[in-house]
Amino acid sequence: MPTISSPEKPHRIPIDQLFQELKVDPKTGLSADEAQNRYDEWGPNALQEVKRESALTILLRQFVGVIVYILAAAAGISFFLGETVEGFAIIAVLLINALTGFILEWNARQSMDALRKMDTTPARVLRDGRVREISSEEVTLGDILVVEAGDLVAADGNLFEVSQLQADESALTGESLPVDKNTELPPDESPLGDQHNRLFKGTPVTAGTGRAIVTGIGQQTELGKIATMVEEAKRSATPLEAKLDGLAKVLIWVTVGLAALFLIVGLVRKEEPLRLIETALALAIAAIPEGMSVVATIALAYGMLRLAEKKVIVKRLSAVETLGGTNVIFTDKTGTLTQNRIEVNTIQLPNQRAEIQSDAQAKKLEIVDGDQAITESEIYQKLIQVGVLCNNADYDIVNGKAKEVGDPVEVSLLKFAIAAGHDPDQIHQDFPRKAERAFSSDTRIMGTLHQHQTGFLVAVKGAAEEVLDRCQSLSEKDRKAHYDISEKMAVEGLRTLAFAYHETDTQPGDDFADQDLTYVGLIGFLDPPRTEVTPALTACREAGIKVIMVTGDHPATALTIASKVKLIEPGEEMVLTGKDLKPLDELKAADKEALLKCRVFARVSPAQKLDMIELYQQKGDIVGMTGDGVNDAPALKKSDIGIAMGLRGTQVAAETADMVLKDDSFTSIVSAIAQGRVIFENIRKFVLFLLSCNLSEIFVVTFAGFLNVGNPLLPLQILFINIVTDVFPALALGVGRENSSLMHQPPRDPKTPIMDGRDWRLVVFYALVMTASVLGAYWLGTTELGLTEKEGNNLVFYALSFAQLMHVFNLRSGRSFFVNEITRNRYIWYALLLCLFIMALTYYVPFLVQVLSIQPMTTTEIELILAAGFAPVLLVQIVKGIMRLGR
């Protein structure tokens, strides 16, 4: 039995109790022998390897599916009947489709590897009373971690010594600012972002020093739990894949029905069984659009290339279409809706207030709300001066690039001063520092002493309550009023600091920061929203897409950003936190309804993000998820379409997602959605084209059989039409340009199949028209021109091929027949010319002539073929015109 174990809810266990449970002396740490024993018992501090599918397994899975089985059976029957060329042709189609699927699945599945890379850093631990540096993998339960600024935390642990310790947990929790650490026990149900007495594996220490007892290693850490969720999160088939599969099943049932009917009628007529089997084989080949998956892949790849030009990298081709069908987007706040950097947002002087936007590089500051005259007041200038002097950060612009060193809040104060027209270096020269009182969790203030000419200046910043208590000249009423203002700013999601100063002719003592101070005002800091986000969210709203913020940050901050970027409208100021969320299997109908109404969620854990995504997926929505942190990785994988930020995002998020935004711009998501909708519309069009062409082949074979006029199409001729003359026009339809009107329409119902009832009616209508035209030509050729069965077969092959090529012009959506998206698509014309050239080759190349059983033709036959090709287009346009007049 294990002598120790990783404790549950370690943030709630008193530190002395932890030392007892984990059997370690905080003064000496583990002994080398005990550490080795625990290493042997618990294993390395590394994320577990999960066995993955081999390349062979993935390849073999490509040969699973109803269409594959039908084609394989058709190939087998062809070999049985001695039609080896047909058999090998069908096998070639199977191999092409399998290779395509294999490549799509064999993509960047590196998320776990990226997580493991965070394990390779060294760690310092206390063992046998001495601090030793070891590999992070050797850290074990009960070890005493020794950390300082610049370290990457090697394992989860509870702090028992801290000195101005801060850690950047944005990738894990979504918290924008470095987190101040302490040793106090938080409330029982505190989320990770509020567990300030803990350090978490993989997070960098940004300031201070500390010691912690290790309570979790490897898979037991919060990072490990996320890694497990990434592995366990399952992706279902994409909507496009599911719809194409559904379409295939419909075609198969149609084929089975027609083939069975054809066989029954033939047997009743006592026709030759071998001929019946050959005809049934032709029906099977005719029913299956062999080129559909290839055309879909190329159409998606074309959309992927166009998105790459817009700085959107697509890792799964089907993700392009999936995003086009997305009607719900979960977005992280930090780094996605905001810039993931802290800035001065609000200036609150004793009698003036203003909200600002500043640009240090451009040395520009703008008052966006509040008192426009605030910059003219002397106390405003004093606020800037105090903010620069009581500051240990450094900010400089070298060759047009900003270099930041120090606490992000202090850096933002320097940038604010520069934007306001001040030179921090000059201020420091005018007021050289003589002493400093460092910030501590006990006093919650920082103070600096400066000499100026014949006098001295004390600059102080810190928590509002502490600074105001040191401003003795203020009345109790005024102190309370200013403190209430700071609380209100905090409720609005701002992190606040108060500023004060003291001027004296004589040098003060060590308590200079506690002397009677003059209150200057408050500054509210905020991770500023991205300027381009608001119009992008407006575009989403117009397109009927619901955008939901899910963040690990503070609720007030989340709500403030949501309001600023117009994610929520007035009256929607509702925010739910992780404490409000029950596990998905415990939710009642009323709970689900409340969750579906809320647009802002804060202090949410990775597991809760998964639950919310699943809730919407159960509802039938197609869910997109954006994110940049390690904590977003499971949700990125679980969602229908995961979108990672490429600039600020972690490697884990980028490698887990389906798409990566190179510019971290939410606007790029809107572009991707528009492209996705275009792709789906193009796919719908080429599916409509392929199915109407394939159904015409089925009708030609079936009706000819019922009429007992022979088999006008051979199986290999049908296969040639399907994978050559049909595919290129379909491909041209699949790479059509944008349709801006699609983004002003609501998203299509995700439950709606690619082909709705109206589309199926069109397919049948188009197929019947082509069938009537081709069989009419066949009847004229055999009865009026006296063509033999082989010559008639030759006539049908070319007539149907040409009719299907001309059929592409029937798929226009505009009113004009000559000026529309089909005639403006240059790829359509390229496809037609190529197919006509290939048809000419079949007549003149001896090998093709022999394989396809081509017969010499007369001028009259060629004229009949041309008439059979143009007649369906003319008839369809007449019918469409009559229907428009009837509306």
Helices and strands as residue ranges (DSSP letters): G 10-12, H 15-21, H 32-42, H 55-61, H 66-80, H 84-105, H 111-117, E 122-127, E 130-135, G 136-138, E 144-148, E 156-167, H 170-173, E 179-180, G 192-194, E 198-199, E 205-216, G 218-220, H 222-232, H 239-268, H 273-287, H 292-309, E 312-314, H 318-324, E 328-331, E 343-348, E 353-359, E 364-370, G 372-376, H 378-389, E 394-398, E 401-405, H 408-419, H 424-430, E 433-437, E 445-452, E 455-462, H 464-469, H 476-491, E 495-504, G 512-514, E 518-526, H 533-542, E 546-550, H 555-564, E 575-577, G 578-580, G 584-586, H 589-597, E 600-602, H 606-618, E 623-627, G 630-632, H 633-638, E 641-645, H 651-656, E 659-661, H 666-706, H 715-720, I 721-725, H 727-734, G 740-744, H 757-783, H 789-806, G 807-811, H 826-844, H 846-851, H 859-886
